[in-house]
Amino acid sequence: MDRRVRQELGGFLRSRREGITPTDVGLPAGVRRRTPGLRREEVAQLAFISTEYYTRLEQARARHPSREVLSQLARALRLSDAERAHLHHLAGAPPAPPPGPSREVRPSIVDLLDRLPEAAAIVISATYEVLAWNDLAAALMEDFSALPRQDRNLIRRAFLGPYRNGRRLYGVSDADTFARTSAQHLRTAAARYPADPEVTGLVAELLAGSEEFARLWATHEVAARPTLCKTFAHPLVGPVAVTCDVLDITDRDQQVIIYTATPGSPSHESLRLLSVIGTQHMSLPG
């Protein structure tokens, strides 16, 4: 790493250090400070490195910080995903790929779901685990808060859950398309996270428990077509036809799925009714 790059790295660290207050990282504010932000020794303490070494980094005198040190600094300085990647690339040590799909949903995305009162919306991981949802999604699909984590996985629910043997999850009209698409997406996730035990375990569980999944898996297809619309067969309000929009959260390998009905349509009225009923009278059909 040449001196120019080391200077860029040091300047980046210094600017981020000066932009954080002690209370941001759980440290006491203490007495009045001469300069804004954290002291070098405080950053070093949070990153579990020596103050001398951190000072050398800021002063462009340290040549090759390790990936571990960079990760510790990113955590200590509360860097965003983009800032973390920038730090690693400056140091010539690109961040290691994540070992498995992210399950952490950004607060702004959770807030977005709550701001969609007439739309049912969920966030799913790369393996189709439902990570977040709004009240209308719970009323339309099921109360995910009442399920253990493993049962919030839509692929597991579709192939191994109470709807197997000819019955389809939520009575959706595109059941065959969902089965094929979810298997294709899971194959992509398995290739992206080959060492993640949850991903490999899910694939093994589905292969052992579902002939349909095993057949789809054997095709080795990975190109999935998006579903533009579907109909839910709801046990209380009947069929609910919705349009499906998918927003990719690329940095987390997640998707926001938003279900809306045409304004003024019977399905729109059904969604409005579900928003009032909520999950209080819902139960899975026997």
VOZATOR-523726 format. One record per residue: x, y negated, z of N, C-alpha, C in turn. Coordinates in steps of 0.1 Angstrom, whole numbers, padded with zeros to 4 digits, always signed. Each point is the difference from the previous one (the first is absolute). Example, Ala and Ser with C-alpha at 12.3 -4.5 7.8 and 13.67 -1.06 7.14 Angstrom:
BEGIN
+0132+0057+0078-0009-0012+0000+0009-0012+0000-0004-0011-0007+0009-0011+0000-0008-0011+0008
***
This chain:
BEGIN
+0009+0012+0000-0009-0012+0000+0009-0012+0000-0001-0009-0011+0009-0011-0001-0004-0011+0010+0008-0010+0001-0002-0011+0010-0013-0007-0003-0003-0003-0013-0012-0007-0003-0013+0007+0005+0000+0013-0002-0012+0008+0004+0000+0001+0016+0012+0001+0006+0000+0000+0015-0005-0013+0005+0003-0011-0007-0005-0014+0005-0015+0000-0002-0005+0005-0011-0015+0000-0002-0007+0009+0011+0006+0011+0003-0005+0009+0011+0000-0008+0013+0011-0006+0003+0001-0007+0013-0010-0012+0001-0002-0007-0011-0009-0011+0000-0015+0005+0001-0003+0012-0006-0013+0005+0001-0003+0004+0015+0010+0007+0006-0002+0004+0014-0002-0013+0009+0008-0010-0002+0000-0012+0008-0014-0007-0001-0005-0001-0013-0013-0007-0002-0011+0008+0007+0000+0013+0000-0010+0008+0006+0001-0001+0015+0012+0000+0005+0002-0001+0015-0005-0013+0005+0002-0011-0007-0004-0013+0004-0015-0002-0001-0006+0009-0008-0015-0002-0002-0008+0008+0010+0006+0007+0009-0007+0009+0010+0002-0006+0014-0010-0001+0008+0001-0005+0014+0001+0013+0009+0005-0002+0012+0002+0011+0009-0014+0007+0003-0010-0008+0001-0013+0006+0003-0005+0009-0011+0004-0003-0013-0004+0008-0011+0005+0015+0002+0011+0001+0007+0006+0014+0001-0001+0005+0014-0008-0007+0009-0002+0005+0013+0011-0004+0010+0008-0010-0003+0010-0005+0009-0005-0013+0007+0005-0002+0012-0005-0012+0007+0006-0013-0007-0008-0010+0000+0004-0013-0007+0012-0006+0007+0001+0001+0013+0011-0006+0007+0001-0015-0001+0012-0005+0002+0002-0014+0000+0000-0006-0014-0001-0013-0001+0000-0007-0013+0012+0004-0008-0001+0002-0013+0011+0005-0008+0005-0012-0009+0012+0001-0003+0006-0011-0008-0003+0002-0015-0001+0013-0004-0004+0003-0014-0012+0009+0000-0008-0001-0011-0012+0008-0001+0003+0015-0001-0010+0008+0003+0001+0014-0002+0007+0008+0011+0004+0012-0004+0007+0009+0010+0015-0003+0000+0006+0003+0011+0015+0000+0000+0005+0012-0006+0013+0000-0004+0006+0011-0007+0000+0012+0010+0003-0002+0012+0001+0011+0010-0014+0007+0002-0010-0008-0002-0014+0006+0002-0003+0009-0012+0004-0005-0012-0002+0009-0012+0008+0013+0001+0012-0002+0005+0009+0012+0001-0006+0010+0011-0006-0006+0010-0006+0008+0011-0012+0008-0006-0008-0007-0008-0012+0006-0005+0004+0011-0011+0011-0002-0007+0004+0009-0011+0009+0011+0005+0004+0000+0013+0009+0010+0006+0013+0000-0006+0006-0012-0003+0013-0001-0005+0007-0011+0009+0014-0001-0002+0007-0009+0008-0002-0015-0005+0001-0009+0009-0001-0014-0004+0011-0004-0010+0012+0006+0003+0012-0003-0009-0003+0004-0014-0006+0012-0002-0002+0006-0013-0011-0009-0007-0011-0003+0007-0010-0008-0006+0005-0014-0004+0009-0006+0008+0006-0013-0003+0008+0002-0013+0007+0011-0001+0008+0002-0013-0008+0001-0012-0012+0006+0002-0010+0001-0012-0004-0014-0004-0004-0008+0010-0005-0014-0004+0012-0008-0006+0012+0002+0005+0011-0008-0005+0007+0006-0012-0007+0010-0006+0005+0007-0013+0014+0006+0002+0002+0006+0012+0013+0007+0002-0002+0015+0002-0012+0005-0001-0002+0014+0001-0004+0005-0014+0007+0011-0005-0001+0003-0014-0011+0010-0003-0002+0011+0007-0009+0010-0004-0009+0005+0012-0010-0008+0003-0009+0005+0011-0007+0012-0005-0002+0009+0010-0007+0013-0004-0015-0002-0001-0006+0010-0006-0015+0000-0002-0006-0001+0014+0005+0007+0009-0006+0001+0014+0001-0014+0006+0011-0007-0001+0001-0014+0005-0009-0009-0006-0002+0001-0014-0009-0009-0007-0014+0003+0004-0004+0012+0002-0014+0004+0005-0002-0006+0013+0010+0001+0009-0002-0006+0014-0001-0015+0000+0008-0006-0009-0001-0015-0002-0014-0004-0005-0005+0008-0010-0013-0003-0006-0011+0001+0011+0001+0010+0008-0010+0001+0011+0002-0011+0010+0012-0004+0004+0002-0010+0010-0005-0014-0005+0002-0002-0013-0003-0013-0005-0015-0001-0006-0007+0011+0002-0014+0001-0004-0001-0003-0015+0008+0006-0008+0000-0003-0015-0012+0007-0006-0005-0007-0010-0011+0006-0008+0006+0011-0009-0008+0008-0007+0005+0010-0008+0009-0005-0011-0004-0012-0006+0008-0006-0011+0013-0005+0006+0000-0006+0011+0012-0005+0007+0009+0011+0003-0005+0011+0005+0008+0012+0004+0007+0005-0013-0008+0002-0011+0007+0005-0012+0011-0010-0005-0003-0013+0001+0010-0010-0004+0013+0001+0009-0002+0002+0013+0012+0002+0009+0008+0012-0004-0007+0011-0003+0008+0012-0004+0007-0002-0013-0007-0006-0010+0006-0001-0013+0012-0010+0001-0001-0010+0008+0011-0010+0002+0013+0008+0005-0003+0009+0009+0011+0007+0006+0005+0012-0008-0006+0002-0012+0004+0011-0008-0004+0014+0005-0010+0000+0008-0005+0013+0006-0015+0000-0001-0006+0003-0012-0014+0000-0002-0007+0008+0011-0012-0004+0005-0006+0008+0011-0004+0014-0005+0002+0009+0009-0004+0014-0003-0015+0001-0002-0004+0009-0009-0015+0001-0002-0006+0005+0012-0013-0004+0003-0007+0004+0012-0001+0016+0000+0001+0006+0012-0001+0014+0000-0014+0006-0003-0010-0009+0002-0014+0005-0002-0009-0012-0003-0012+0002-0004-0010-0011-0003-0002-0009+0012+0000-0013-0002-0003-0009+0011-0014+0001+0004-0002+0000+0014-0014+0000+0005-0003-0013+0007+0009-0010-0001-0002-0013+0006-0007-0009-0010-0012-0005+0004-0007-0009-0009+0002-0014+0004+0003-0009-0009+0003-0014+0004-0013-0006+0006+0002-0008+0010-0012-0007+0007-0008-0008-0010+0007-0006-0010-0008-0008-0010-0009+0009-0008+0004+0013-0003-0009+0009-0007-0012+0004+0008+0003+0003+0013-0011+0003+0009-0010-0012+0001+0005-0012+0000-0009-0012+0001-0008-0001-0013+0007+0004-0012-0007-0001-0012-0012+0010+0000+0001+0012+0005-0011+0009+0001-0012-0006+0007+0003-0006+0011-0011-0006+0008-0006-0012-0006+0006-0006-0010-0005-0012-0007-0009+0005-0013-0003+0012-0001-0007+0005-0011-0013+0006+0005-0010-0008+0005-0012+0005+0007-0009+0008-0009+0000-0002-0013-0009+0007-0009+0007+0010-0008+0013+0004+0004+0007+0010-0007+0006+0010+0010-0001+0013-0004+0007+0010+0008+0014+0001-0004+0009-0001+0009+0014+0000-0004+0009+0009+0010+0009+0007-0006+0009+0008+0008+0015-0002-0005+0009+0003+0008+0014+0001-0004+0005+0014+0002+0006+0006-0011+0005+0013+0001+0015+0000-0002+0006+0010+0005+0015+0002-0002+0002+0008-0013+0013+0002-0003+0003+0008-0012-0005+0014+0000-0003+0005+0012-0006+0014+0001-0015-0001+0003-0006-0011-0002-0015-0001+0001-0005+0000+0015+0009-0003+0009-0005-0002+0014-0006-0014+0001-0012+0000+0006-0007-0013+0002+0007-0007+0012+0006-0011-0003+0008-0007+0011-0008-0012+0006-0009-0006-0008-0008-0011+0005-0013+0000-0008-0011-0006+0006-0013+0000-0006-0008-0011+0006-0010-0005-0007-0009-0009+0006-0013+0007+0004-0009-0007+0007-0012+0006+0005-0009+0006-0010-0001-0007-0012-0009+0005-0010+0006+0013-0006+0013+0001-0001+0006+0013-0005-0003+0011+0009+0000-0002+0013-0003+0010+0010-0015+0004-0001-0008-0010-0003-0015+0003-0001-0003+0008-0013+0008-0003-0011-0003+0006-0013+0006+0014-0001+0012+0001+0006+0008+0013-0001-0002+0008+0013+0007-0004+0010-0001+0006+0013+0008-0008+0011-0003+0002+0012+0006-0007+0011+0014+0005+0002+0010-0006-0007+0014+0005+0001+0006-0001+0014-0005-0009+0008+0005-0002+0013-0003+0012+0009-0011+0008-0004-0004+0012+0008+0008+0012-0004+0009-0001-0010+0007+0012-0005+0014+0000+0005+0006+0012+0003+0014+0000+0002+0008-0004-0012+0012-0004+0001+0008-0005-0011+0000+0009-0012+0003+0013+0002+0001+0009-0011-0013+0002-0008-0011-0003+0006-0013+0001-0007-0003-0013-0007+0008-0010+0001-0002-0012-0008+0006+0001-0013+0007+0011-0003+0006+0002-0013-0011+0005-0010-0002-0008-0011-0011+0003-0009+0002+0012-0008+0013+0003-0003+0003+0012-0008-0003+0012+0009+0005+0000+0012-0003+0011+0009-0015+0002+0002-0007-0011+0002-0015+0000+0002-0007+0006-0013+0005-0004-0012-0006+0005-0012+0002+0014-0003+0012+0005+0003+0003+0014-0004-0001+0010+0011+0001-0005+0013+0000+0010+0011-0011-0004+0011-0007-0011-0002-0009-0004+0010-0014+0006-0001-0010-0005+0007-0013+0006+0000-0008-0001-0013+0006-0007-0010-0007-0001-0013+0005+0010-0010+0009+0009+0004+0006+0009-0010-0011+0011-0004+0004+0009-0009-0009+0010-0005-0012-0006-0007+0003-0009-0009-0011-0005-0009-0006-0013+0005+0002-0004+0012-0005-0013+0005+0011-0010+0000-0003-0012-0004+0010-0010-0002+0000-0011+0010+0012-0005+0004+0001-0010+0010-0008-0013-0004-0009-0003+0010-0009-0012-0001-0009+0001-0012-0002+0012-0006-0008+0002-0011+0003-0009-0012+0012-0003-0003+0004-0009-0010-0003+0006-0014-0003-0008-0010-0004+0005-0013+0013+0004-0008+0011-0006+0004+0013+0003-0008+0008+0010+0008-0006+0010+0006+0008+0009+0009+0011+0007-0008-0003+0005-0012+0011+0007-0007+0011-0009-0004-0003-0012-0004+0010-0010-0003+0008-0003+0012-0006-0002+0012+0007-0003+0012+0010+0011+0003-0005+0013-0001+0008+0011+0003+0013+0000-0009-0002-0002-0013+0011+0000-0009+0010-0012+0003-0006-0011+0002+0008-0012+0002+0008+0000+0013-0006+0005+0010+0006+0000+0013+0012+0010+0000-0002+0012-0007+0011+0009-0001+0012-0006-0008-0003-0007-0010+0010-0007-0008+0008-0010+0008-0008-0008+0008+0007-0010+0008+0008+0007+0011-0004+0011+0006+0007+0006+0010+0013+0006-0006-0001+0005-0012+0013+0005-0007+0010-0011-0001-0005-0012-0004+0009-0011-0001+0006-0004+0014-0008+0000+0010+0005-0002+0014+0010+0010+0005-0003+0013-0004+0010+0010+0004+0013-0001-0006+0000-0005-0013+0013-0003-0007+0007-0012+0006-0008-0010+0005+0006-0012+0005+0006+0002+0014-0007+0009+0008+0004+0003+0014+0003+0014+0002+0010+0006-0007+0002+0014+0001+0004+0006+0014+0005-0009+0008+0005+0005+0013-0010-0003+0012-0011-0006-0004-0010-0003+0011-0008+0012+0004+0001+0004+0012-0007+0013+0004-0015-0001+0000-0006-0012+0001-0014-0001-0001-0005+0002-0014+0007-0006-0009-0003+0002-0015+0001+0014-0004+0011+0006+0003+0002+0014-0004-0009+0010+0008-0003-0004+0012-0010+0009+0008-0014-0001-0006-0004-0012-0004-0013-0002-0006-0001+0008-0013+0010-0001-0008-0001+0008-0013-0001+0015+0003+0008+0005+0009+0000+0014+0004-0013+0004+0005-0006-0008+0009-0013+0002+0005-0011+0001-0010+0000-0009-0010-0010+0000-0011+0002+0012-0009+0013+0003-0003+0002+0011-0009-0005+0013+0006+0002+0002+0013-0004+0012+0007-0015+0001+0002-0007-0012+0002-0014+0000+0003-0010-0003-0011+0005-0004-0011-0009-0004-0011+0004+0006-0013-0008+0009-0006+0004+0005-0013-0002-0011-0011-0009-0009+0002-0002-0011-0009+0012-0009+0000+0005-0004+0012+0012-0008+0000+0012+0007-0006+0001+0013+0003+0012+0007-0006-0001+0001-0015-0012+0001-0005-0001+0000-0015+0003-0014-0006-0004-0011+0007+0003-0013-0005+0015-0003+0002+0006+0004+0011+0014-0002+0002+0008+0007-0010-0004+0012-0005+0008+0007-0010+0000-0006-0013-0008-0010-0003+0000-0007-0013+0011-0010-0001+0006-0004+0011+0011-0010+0001-0003-0013-0006-0013-0004+0000-0004-0013-0006+0003-0011+0010+0005-0011-0005+0003-0012+0009-0007-0013-0005-0006+0000-0012-0006-0012-0005-0015+0000+0003-0003-0008+0010-0014-0001+0004-0008-0012-0006-0012+0002-0004-0008-0011-0005-0008-0006+0012-0001-0014+0000-0007-0006+0011-0015+0003-0001-0007+0001+0011-0014+0001+0000-0007-0014+0001-0008-0003-0010-0006-0013+0000-0013-0001+0007-0007+0011+0001-0013-0001+0008-0003+0014+0004-0009+0001+0011-0004+0013+0005-0013-0003+0008-0006+0011+0003-0012+0000+0008+0001+0008+0013-0002-0005+0011+0000+0007+0013-0014+0005+0003-0002+0012+0004-0013+0006+0005+0000-0002+0015-0006-0011+0004+0000-0003+0015-0012+0007+0006+0002+0006+0012-0011+0008+0006-0011-0009+0005+0002-0013+0002-0011-0009+0005-0006-0009-0011+0008-0005-0008-0006-0010-0010+0000+0006-0014+0004+0012-0002+0000+0006-0013+0012-0004-0009-0002+0001-0013+0012-0003-0009+0004-0015+0000+0013-0002+0001+0005-0014+0000+0011+0000-0011-0004-0007-0011+0010-0001-0012+0009-0012+0002+0013+0002-0001+0009-0011+0003+0011-0001-0011+0006-0011-0001+0011-0002-0009+0013+0001+0009+0010+0006-0005+0012+0002+0008+0012-0009-0005+0005-0008+0009+0012-0008-0004+0011+0004+0009+0012+0002-0005+0012+0005+0007+0011-0011+0000+0005-0004+0011+0011-0009+0001+0012+0007+0006+0011+0000-0007+0012+0006+0004+0008-0008+0009+0004+0005+0012+0010-0006+0009+0013+0007-0002+0007-0005-0010+0012+0007-0005+0011+0002+0011+0002-0010+0008+0011+0001+0009-0003+0010+0011-0012+0004+0003-0004+0010+0010-0005+0013-0007+0000+0000-0013-0005+0012-0007-0014+0004+0005-0009-0011+0001-0014+0002+0004-0009-0006-0010-0013+0003+0002-0010-0005-0009-0012-0005+0008-0005-0012-0004-0013-0004+0005-0011+0003-0010-0010+0008+0004-0011+0004-0008-0012-0007+0004-0006-0008-0009-0012-0008+0003-0012+0005-0008-0011+0003+0007-0012+0004-0007-0011-0011+0001-0005-0004-0011-0010-0010-0001-0011+0004-0009-0012-0005+0003-0012+0003-0008-0004-0012-0007-0007+0002-0012-0005-0012-0008-0010-0008+0008+0002-0013+0002-0009-0008+0007-0014+0001-0004-0010+0002+0009-0014+0001-0003-0004+0014-0004+0009+0009-0001-0003+0014-0003-0005+0008+0012-0007+0011-0002-0004+0008+0012+0012+0005+0008+0012+0002-0006+0012+0004+0007+0005-0011+0008-0001-0013-0005+0004-0011+0008-0009-0002+0012-0013+0003-0001-0009-0001+0011+0004+0011+0010+0003+0012-0005+0004+0011+0009+0013-0003+0008+0009-0007-0006+0012-0004+0007-0003-0010+0011-0009-0009-0004-0004-0010+0010-0007+0007+0012-0008+0010-0003-0007+0007+0011+0011+0007+0008+0009+0006-0006+0011+0008+0007+0008-0010+0009+0002-0012-0004+0007-0010+0008-0007-0003+0013-0013+0002-0001-0008-0003+0012-0001+0013+0009-0002+0011-0007-0001+0013+0008+0013+0004+0006+0011-0002-0007+0013+0003+0004+0002+0016+0001+0007+0004+0010+0002+0014+0002-0008+0006+0011-0008-0008+0006-0007+0005+0013-0009+0012-0003-0006+0001-0012-0009+0011-0003+0006+0010-0010+0013-0001-0002+0005+0008-0010+0004+0014+0006-0001+0010-0009+0006+0013+0004+0003+0008-0013+0009+0008+0001+0004+0008-0012-0012+0010-0003-0003+0002-0012-0011+0010-0004+0005+0014+0004-0010+0008+0005+0004+0013+0004+0002+0010-0011
***
